[in-house]
Amino acid sequence: KENSTVKGTISQSFYQVNAKTDVTVKRITVTGTLYEKGTFGTWQKVSSCSNTSASSSCSASSNYNTKPGRSYRLECSATFTYSNGQSELSHQLPAIK
């Protein structure tokens, strides 16, 4: 089984997305989108990051100072392009802070 994973983390001053795979890939592209919960309970996009790698792992990160008392959600995805030319889009459950 192809074991390809993507994981997001949110810390105080930055957030990051990491993807890795056990199989040979041509390319990995990762994307992270950070949302902040506004005053009225609606999620608003506040930042995003992306990166591409030709190795078996790829990470993207960006600086963002989270505000105390606010909720944050990091949507993460990775596209794994395998050596046979097939692509697989992988999502994970959002990271919440």
C-alpha angles and dihedrals in degrees: 000000000000107000107204120155139180124196134180131203132188121203133173099279106013145021132212144190122212126190129182139169138195094215133072112274135182093209145354122203119190129192131187127187120190121208128191123205109238131214094275095047097260121133115238126192109241105166145358140192138187141178141177128216135182093208133078093272136044134182136184128188141172137189117251126158107222116214120236113254095019125113122232134194125195116202111201134189138166132195114210114199108197128210090256089061096253118133128210124193113210125193130184133200108276119266110240129205 
